[in-house]
Amino acid sequence: MRRIMMLTMFSMALLAGCTGGQQDLEQWVQQTLARPAGEVDPLPQVQTPEPVVYDAYDLRDPFLSPRPDLEETASAGSGPRPDPDRRREFLERFPLDALEMVGTISIGERTYGLISDPEETIHRVSEGNYLGQNHGRILQVTPTAIEVMELVPDGAEGWMEREARIALPDDDEQG
Protein backbone atom coordinates (compact mmCIF):
# COMPACT_ATOMS: atom_id res chain seq x y z
CA MET A 1 0.00 0.00 0.00
CA ARG A 2 2.80 2.31 0.89
CA ARG A 3 4.44 1.54 -2.41
CA ILE A 4 1.30 2.54 -4.34
CA MET A 5 1.08 5.78 -2.37
CA MET A 6 4.73 6.65 -3.18
CA LEU A 7 4.20 5.88 -6.85
CA THR A 8 1.11 8.09 -6.98
CA MET A 9 2.93 11.01 -5.30
CA PHE A 10 5.86 10.68 -7.67
CA SER A 11 3.54 10.68 -10.71
CA MET A 12 1.75 13.83 -9.50
CA ALA A 13 5.05 15.65 -8.94
CA LEU A 14 6.19 14.66 -12.42
CA LEU A 15 2.97 15.92 -14.00
CA ALA A 16 3.16 19.19 -12.03
CA GLY A 17 6.63 19.81 -13.56
CA CYS A 18 5.24 19.55 -17.11
CA THR A 19 2.62 22.31 -16.70
CA GLY A 20 5.10 25.17 -16.26
CA GLY A 21 7.55 26.36 -18.89
CA GLN A 22 5.16 27.26 -21.65
CA GLN A 23 5.46 30.93 -20.91
CA ASP A 24 8.71 31.39 -22.89
CA LEU A 25 7.15 29.61 -25.90
CA GLU A 26 4.10 31.86 -25.85
CA GLN A 27 6.37 34.93 -25.59
CA TRP A 28 8.38 33.84 -28.65
CA VAL A 29 5.20 33.30 -30.69
CA GLN A 30 3.95 36.79 -29.75
CA GLN A 31 7.27 38.39 -30.75
CA THR A 32 7.32 36.56 -34.07
CA LEU A 33 3.76 37.60 -34.90
CA ALA A 34 4.50 41.22 -33.95
CA ARG A 35 7.31 41.56 -36.53
CA PRO A 36 6.31 43.07 -39.87
CA ALA A 37 6.10 40.60 -42.73
CA GLY A 38 8.83 40.85 -45.40
CA GLU A 39 8.11 41.62 -49.03
CA VAL A 40 7.37 38.73 -51.32
CA ASP A 41 8.99 38.85 -54.76
CA PRO A 42 6.43 39.06 -57.56
CA LEU A 43 5.89 35.97 -59.70
CA PRO A 44 7.94 35.96 -62.91
CA GLN A 45 6.11 36.55 -66.17
CA VAL A 46 5.33 33.35 -68.04
CA GLN A 47 6.76 33.40 -71.53
CA THR A 48 4.27 32.19 -74.10
CA PRO A 49 6.07 29.87 -76.52
CA GLU A 50 5.94 30.75 -80.16
CA PRO A 51 3.94 28.09 -82.04
CA VAL A 52 5.82 26.14 -84.69
CA VAL A 53 4.02 24.71 -87.67
CA TYR A 54 5.20 21.24 -88.71
CA ASP A 55 5.52 21.26 -92.47
CA ALA A 56 7.73 18.21 -93.04
CA TYR A 57 4.91 15.81 -93.86
CA ASP A 58 6.52 14.89 -97.17
CA LEU A 59 9.85 13.93 -95.58
CA ARG A 60 10.77 10.47 -94.24
CA ASP A 61 9.77 9.78 -90.63
CA PRO A 62 13.07 9.83 -88.68
CA PHE A 63 11.80 7.15 -86.27
CA LEU A 64 11.19 4.50 -88.94
CA SER A 65 13.73 2.35 -90.72
CA PRO A 66 14.52 3.72 -94.14
CA ARG A 67 12.78 1.95 -96.98
CA PRO A 68 15.14 1.11 -99.79
CA ASP A 69 14.26 2.99 -102.95
CA LEU A 70 14.97 1.53 -106.34
CA GLU A 71 18.33 3.30 -106.60
CA GLU A 72 19.46 2.11 -103.15
CA THR A 73 18.40 -1.46 -103.93
CA ALA A 74 20.33 -1.44 -107.18
CA SER A 75 23.52 -0.26 -105.46
CA ALA A 76 23.34 -2.62 -102.48
CA GLY A 77 21.38 -5.47 -104.07
CA SER A 78 24.25 -7.56 -105.39
CA GLY A 79 25.46 -8.79 -101.97
CA PRO A 80 24.05 -11.51 -99.73
CA ARG A 81 20.67 -10.94 -98.10
CA PRO A 82 18.55 -12.96 -95.66
CA ASP A 83 15.42 -14.50 -97.15
CA PRO A 84 12.45 -12.73 -95.49
CA ASP A 85 10.05 -15.48 -96.64
CA ARG A 86 12.07 -18.35 -95.14
CA ARG A 87 10.43 -20.09 -92.21
CA ARG A 88 12.51 -19.53 -89.06
CA GLU A 89 13.87 -22.62 -87.30
CA PHE A 90 13.66 -23.24 -83.55
CA LEU A 91 17.37 -22.69 -82.77
CA GLU A 92 17.28 -19.23 -84.41
CA ARG A 93 15.67 -17.81 -81.27
CA PHE A 94 18.91 -18.23 -79.29
CA PRO A 95 22.19 -16.33 -79.67
CA LEU A 96 24.92 -18.46 -81.20
CA ASP A 97 27.08 -18.27 -78.07
CA ALA A 98 24.20 -19.71 -75.98
CA LEU A 99 24.21 -22.92 -78.02
CA GLU A 100 26.62 -25.74 -77.19
CA MET A 101 27.74 -28.64 -79.34
CA VAL A 102 27.47 -31.84 -77.31
CA GLY A 103 28.35 -34.44 -79.95
CA THR A 104 27.57 -35.94 -83.35
CA ILE A 105 25.59 -38.87 -84.65
CA SER A 106 25.92 -40.57 -88.04
CA ILE A 107 22.94 -42.09 -89.76
CA GLY A 108 23.90 -43.77 -93.00
CA GLU A 109 26.44 -41.52 -94.71
CA ARG A 110 25.10 -38.33 -93.13
CA THR A 111 26.63 -36.82 -89.97
CA TYR A 112 24.39 -34.77 -87.69
CA GLY A 113 25.49 -32.36 -84.98
CA LEU A 114 23.91 -32.47 -81.55
CA ILE A 115 23.25 -29.01 -80.10
CA SER A 116 22.13 -28.20 -76.56
CA ASP A 117 20.04 -25.02 -76.22
CA PRO A 118 19.88 -22.85 -73.04
CA GLU A 119 16.91 -24.91 -71.86
CA GLU A 120 19.19 -28.00 -72.05
CA THR A 121 17.18 -29.63 -74.85
CA ILE A 122 19.27 -31.55 -77.40
CA HIS A 123 18.60 -30.84 -81.10
CA ARG A 124 19.84 -32.73 -84.16
CA VAL A 125 21.14 -30.40 -86.89
CA SER A 126 22.79 -30.90 -90.25
CA GLU A 127 24.14 -28.97 -93.21
CA GLY A 128 21.61 -26.39 -94.40
CA ASN A 129 19.85 -25.92 -91.03
CA TYR A 130 19.73 -22.45 -89.50
CA LEU A 131 20.65 -21.45 -85.95
CA GLY A 132 21.59 -18.32 -84.00
CA GLN A 133 20.01 -14.88 -84.26
CA ASN A 134 22.07 -13.70 -87.25
CA HIS A 135 20.60 -15.92 -89.99
CA GLY A 136 23.33 -18.52 -89.35
CA ARG A 137 23.26 -21.37 -91.88
CA ILE A 138 25.19 -24.57 -91.13
CA LEU A 139 27.83 -25.19 -93.80
CA GLN A 140 29.40 -28.36 -92.43
CA VAL A 141 29.19 -30.73 -89.47
CA THR A 142 32.48 -32.38 -88.47
CA PRO A 143 33.14 -34.66 -85.50
CA THR A 144 34.59 -31.72 -83.52
CA ALA A 145 32.73 -28.61 -84.74
CA ILE A 146 29.80 -27.12 -86.61
CA GLU A 147 30.78 -24.51 -89.22
CA VAL A 148 28.24 -21.69 -89.62
CA MET A 149 27.92 -18.76 -92.04
CA GLU A 150 26.04 -15.81 -90.51
CA LEU A 151 24.57 -12.77 -92.27
CA VAL A 152 25.10 -9.58 -90.29
CA PRO A 153 24.29 -5.96 -91.19
CA ASP A 154 27.31 -4.17 -92.67
CA GLY A 155 26.28 -0.70 -91.45
CA ALA A 156 25.64 0.58 -94.98
CA GLU A 157 22.14 -0.87 -95.40
CA GLY A 158 23.59 -4.11 -96.73
CA TRP A 159 24.66 -7.46 -95.35
CA MET A 160 27.96 -9.27 -95.06
CA GLU A 161 28.84 -12.86 -94.38
CA ARG A 162 30.69 -13.83 -91.21
CA GLU A 163 32.03 -17.26 -90.44
CA ALA A 164 31.32 -18.73 -87.02
CA ARG A 165 31.97 -22.04 -85.36
CA ILE A 166 30.46 -24.05 -82.53
CA ALA A 167 33.12 -26.45 -81.30
CA LEU A 168 32.77 -29.53 -79.20
CA PRO A 169 34.23 -28.71 -75.76
CA ASP A 170 37.45 -30.47 -74.75
CA ASP A 171 37.20 -33.13 -72.04
CA ASP A 172 39.50 -30.94 -69.89
CA GLU A 173 36.96 -28.09 -69.94
CA GLN A 174 34.05 -30.32 -68.87
CA GLY A 175 35.67 -31.95 -65.88
RODOMAR-523721 format. One record per residue (C-alpha): residue number from 1; residue in three letters; x, y, z. Coordinates in Angstrom, 2 decimals, padded with zeros to 5 digits. Example, Ala and Ser with C-alpha at 12.3 -4.5 7.8 and 13.67 -1.06 7.14 Angstrom:
// RODOMAR-523721
+-----+------+---------+---------+---------+
:  nr : rest :       x :       y :       z :
+-----+------+---------+---------+---------+
:   1 :  ALA :  012.30 : -004.50 :  007.80 :
:   2 :  SER :  013.67 : -001.06 :  007.14 :
+-----+------+---------+---------+---------+
***
This chain:
// RODOMAR-523721
+-----+------+---------+---------+---------+
:  nr : rest :       x :       y :       z :
+-----+------+---------+---------+---------+
:   1 :  MET :  000.00 :  000.00 :  000.00 :
:   2 :  ARG :  002.80 :  002.31 :  000.89 :
:   3 :  ARG :  004.44 :  001.54 : -002.41 :
:   4 :  ILE :  001.30 :  002.54 : -004.34 :
:   5 :  MET :  001.08 :  005.78 : -002.37 :
:   6 :  MET :  004.73 :  006.65 : -003.18 :
:   7 :  LEU :  004.20 :  005.88 : -006.85 :
:   8 :  THR :  001.11 :  008.09 : -006.98 :
:   9 :  MET :  002.93 :  011.01 : -005.30 :
:  10 :  PHE :  005.86 :  010.68 : -007.67 :
:  11 :  SER :  003.54 :  010.68 : -010.71 :
:  12 :  MET :  001.75 :  013.83 : -009.50 :
:  13 :  ALA :  005.05 :  015.65 : -008.94 :
:  14 :  LEU :  006.19 :  014.66 : -012.42 :
:  15 :  LEU :  002.97 :  015.92 : -014.00 :
:  16 :  ALA :  003.16 :  019.19 : -012.03 :
:  17 :  GLY :  006.63 :  019.81 : -013.56 :
:  18 :  CYS :  005.24 :  019.55 : -017.11 :
:  19 :  THR :  002.62 :  022.31 : -016.70 :
:  20 :  GLY :  005.10 :  025.17 : -016.26 :
:  21 :  GLY :  007.55 :  026.36 : -018.89 :
:  22 :  GLN :  005.16 :  027.26 : -021.65 :
:  23 :  GLN :  005.46 :  030.93 : -020.91 :
:  24 :  ASP :  008.71 :  031.39 : -022.89 :
:  25 :  LEU :  007.15 :  029.61 : -025.90 :
:  26 :  GLU :  004.10 :  031.86 : -025.85 :
:  27 :  GLN :  006.37 :  034.93 : -025.59 :
:  28 :  TRP :  008.38 :  033.84 : -028.65 :
:  29 :  VAL :  005.20 :  033.30 : -030.69 :
:  30 :  GLN :  003.95 :  036.79 : -029.75 :
:  31 :  GLN :  007.27 :  038.39 : -030.75 :
:  32 :  THR :  007.32 :  036.56 : -034.07 :
:  33 :  LEU :  003.76 :  037.60 : -034.90 :
:  34 :  ALA :  004.50 :  041.22 : -033.95 :
:  35 :  ARG :  007.31 :  041.56 : -036.53 :
:  36 :  PRO :  006.31 :  043.07 : -039.87 :
:  37 :  ALA :  006.10 :  040.60 : -042.73 :
:  38 :  GLY :  008.83 :  040.85 : -045.40 :
:  39 :  GLU :  008.11 :  041.62 : -049.03 :
:  40 :  VAL :  007.37 :  038.73 : -051.32 :
:  41 :  ASP :  008.99 :  038.85 : -054.76 :
:  42 :  PRO :  006.43 :  039.06 : -057.56 :
:  43 :  LEU :  005.89 :  035.97 : -059.70 :
:  44 :  PRO :  007.94 :  035.96 : -062.91 :
:  45 :  GLN :  006.11 :  036.55 : -066.17 :
:  46 :  VAL :  005.33 :  033.35 : -068.04 :
:  47 :  GLN :  006.76 :  033.40 : -071.53 :
:  48 :  THR :  004.27 :  032.19 : -074.10 :
:  49 :  PRO :  006.07 :  029.87 : -076.52 :
:  50 :  GLU :  005.94 :  030.75 : -080.16 :
:  51 :  PRO :  003.94 :  028.09 : -082.04 :
:  52 :  VAL :  005.82 :  026.14 : -084.69 :
:  53 :  VAL :  004.02 :  024.71 : -087.67 :
:  54 :  TYR :  005.20 :  021.24 : -088.71 :
:  55 :  ASP :  005.52 :  021.26 : -092.47 :
:  56 :  ALA :  007.73 :  018.21 : -093.04 :
:  57 :  TYR :  004.91 :  015.81 : -093.86 :
:  58 :  ASP :  006.52 :  014.89 : -097.17 :
:  59 :  LEU :  009.85 :  013.93 : -095.58 :
:  60 :  ARG :  010.77 :  010.47 : -094.24 :
:  61 :  ASP :  009.77 :  009.78 : -090.63 :
:  62 :  PRO :  013.07 :  009.83 : -088.68 :
:  63 :  PHE :  011.80 :  007.15 : -086.27 :
:  64 :  LEU :  011.19 :  004.50 : -088.94 :
:  65 :  SER :  013.73 :  002.35 : -090.72 :
:  66 :  PRO :  014.52 :  003.72 : -094.14 :
:  67 :  ARG :  012.78 :  001.95 : -096.98 :
:  68 :  PRO :  015.14 :  001.11 : -099.79 :
:  69 :  ASP :  014.26 :  002.99 : -102.95 :
:  70 :  LEU :  014.97 :  001.53 : -106.34 :
:  71 :  GLU :  018.33 :  003.30 : -106.60 :
:  72 :  GLU :  019.46 :  002.11 : -103.15 :
:  73 :  THR :  018.40 : -001.46 : -103.93 :
:  74 :  ALA :  020.33 : -001.44 : -107.18 :
:  75 :  SER :  023.52 : -000.26 : -105.46 :
:  76 :  ALA :  023.34 : -002.62 : -102.48 :
:  77 :  GLY :  021.38 : -005.47 : -104.07 :
:  78 :  SER :  024.25 : -007.56 : -105.39 :
:  79 :  GLY :  025.46 : -008.79 : -101.97 :
:  80 :  PRO :  024.05 : -011.51 : -099.73 :
:  81 :  ARG :  020.67 : -010.94 : -098.10 :
:  82 :  PRO :  018.55 : -012.96 : -095.66 :
:  83 :  ASP :  015.42 : -014.50 : -097.15 :
:  84 :  PRO :  012.45 : -012.73 : -095.49 :
:  85 :  ASP :  010.05 : -015.48 : -096.64 :
:  86 :  ARG :  012.07 : -018.35 : -095.14 :
:  87 :  ARG :  010.43 : -020.09 : -092.21 :
:  88 :  ARG :  012.51 : -019.53 : -089.06 :
:  89 :  GLU :  013.87 : -022.62 : -087.30 :
:  90 :  PHE :  013.66 : -023.24 : -083.55 :
:  91 :  LEU :  017.37 : -022.69 : -082.77 :
:  92 :  GLU :  017.28 : -019.23 : -084.41 :
:  93 :  ARG :  015.67 : -017.81 : -081.27 :
:  94 :  PHE :  018.91 : -018.23 : -079.29 :
:  95 :  PRO :  022.19 : -016.33 : -079.67 :
:  96 :  LEU :  024.92 : -018.46 : -081.20 :
:  97 :  ASP :  027.08 : -018.27 : -078.07 :
:  98 :  ALA :  024.20 : -019.71 : -075.98 :
:  99 :  LEU :  024.21 : -022.92 : -078.02 :
: 100 :  GLU :  026.62 : -025.74 : -077.19 :
: 101 :  MET :  027.74 : -028.64 : -079.34 :
: 102 :  VAL :  027.47 : -031.84 : -077.31 :
: 103 :  GLY :  028.35 : -034.44 : -079.95 :
: 104 :  THR :  027.57 : -035.94 : -083.35 :
: 105 :  ILE :  025.59 : -038.87 : -084.65 :
: 106 :  SER :  025.92 : -040.57 : -088.04 :
: 107 :  ILE :  022.94 : -042.09 : -089.76 :
: 108 :  GLY :  023.90 : -043.77 : -093.00 :
: 109 :  GLU :  026.44 : -041.52 : -094.71 :
: 110 :  ARG :  025.10 : -038.33 : -093.13 :
: 111 :  THR :  026.63 : -036.82 : -089.97 :
: 112 :  TYR :  024.39 : -034.77 : -087.69 :
: 113 :  GLY :  025.49 : -032.36 : -084.98 :
: 114 :  LEU :  023.91 : -032.47 : -081.55 :
: 115 :  ILE :  023.25 : -029.01 : -080.10 :
: 116 :  SER :  022.13 : -028.20 : -076.56 :
: 117 :  ASP :  020.04 : -025.02 : -076.22 :
: 118 :  PRO :  019.88 : -022.85 : -073.04 :
: 119 :  GLU :  016.91 : -024.91 : -071.86 :
: 120 :  GLU :  019.19 : -028.00 : -072.05 :
: 121 :  THR :  017.18 : -029.63 : -074.85 :
: 122 :  ILE :  019.27 : -031.55 : -077.40 :
: 123 :  HIS :  018.60 : -030.84 : -081.10 :
: 124 :  ARG :  019.84 : -032.73 : -084.16 :
: 125 :  VAL :  021.14 : -030.40 : -086.89 :
: 126 :  SER :  022.79 : -030.90 : -090.25 :
: 127 :  GLU :  024.14 : -028.97 : -093.21 :
: 128 :  GLY :  021.61 : -026.39 : -094.40 :
: 129 :  ASN :  019.85 : -025.92 : -091.03 :
: 130 :  TYR :  019.73 : -022.45 : -089.50 :
: 131 :  LEU :  020.65 : -021.45 : -085.95 :
: 132 :  GLY :  021.59 : -018.32 : -084.00 :
: 133 :  GLN :  020.01 : -014.88 : -084.26 :
: 134 :  ASN :  022.07 : -013.70 : -087.25 :
: 135 :  HIS :  020.60 : -015.92 : -089.99 :
: 136 :  GLY :  023.33 : -018.52 : -089.35 :
: 137 :  ARG :  023.26 : -021.37 : -091.88 :
: 138 :  ILE :  025.19 : -024.57 : -091.13 :
: 139 :  LEU :  027.83 : -025.19 : -093.80 :
: 140 :  GLN :  029.40 : -028.36 : -092.43 :
: 141 :  VAL :  029.19 : -030.73 : -089.47 :
: 142 :  THR :  032.48 : -032.38 : -088.47 :
: 143 :  PRO :  033.14 : -034.66 : -085.50 :
: 144 :  THR :  034.59 : -031.72 : -083.52 :
: 145 :  ALA :  032.73 : -028.61 : -084.74 :
: 146 :  ILE :  029.80 : -027.12 : -086.61 :
: 147 :  GLU :  030.78 : -024.51 : -089.22 :
: 148 :  VAL :  028.24 : -021.69 : -089.62 :
: 149 :  MET :  027.92 : -018.76 : -092.04 :
: 150 :  GLU :  026.04 : -015.81 : -090.51 :
: 151 :  LEU :  024.57 : -012.77 : -092.27 :
: 152 :  VAL :  025.10 : -009.58 : -090.29 :
: 153 :  PRO :  024.29 : -005.96 : -091.19 :
: 154 :  ASP :  027.31 : -004.17 : -092.67 :
: 155 :  GLY :  026.28 : -000.70 : -091.45 :
: 156 :  ALA :  025.64 :  000.58 : -094.98 :
: 157 :  GLU :  022.14 : -000.87 : -095.40 :
: 158 :  GLY :  023.59 : -004.11 : -096.73 :
: 159 :  TRP :  024.66 : -007.46 : -095.35 :
: 160 :  MET :  027.96 : -009.27 : -095.06 :
: 161 :  GLU :  028.84 : -012.86 : -094.38 :
: 162 :  ARG :  030.69 : -013.83 : -091.21 :
: 163 :  GLU :  032.03 : -017.26 : -090.44 :
: 164 :  ALA :  031.32 : -018.73 : -087.02 :
: 165 :  ARG :  031.97 : -022.04 : -085.36 :
: 166 :  ILE :  030.46 : -024.05 : -082.53 :
: 167 :  ALA :  033.12 : -026.45 : -081.30 :
: 168 :  LEU :  032.77 : -029.53 : -079.20 :
: 169 :  PRO :  034.23 : -028.71 : -075.76 :
: 170 :  ASP :  037.45 : -030.47 : -074.75 :
: 171 :  ASP :  037.20 : -033.13 : -072.04 :
: 172 :  ASP :  039.50 : -030.94 : -069.89 :
: 173 :  GLU :  036.96 : -028.09 : -069.94 :
: 174 :  GLN :  034.05 : -030.32 : -068.87 :
: 175 :  GLY :  035.67 : -031.95 : -065.88 :
+-----+------+---------+---------+---------+
***
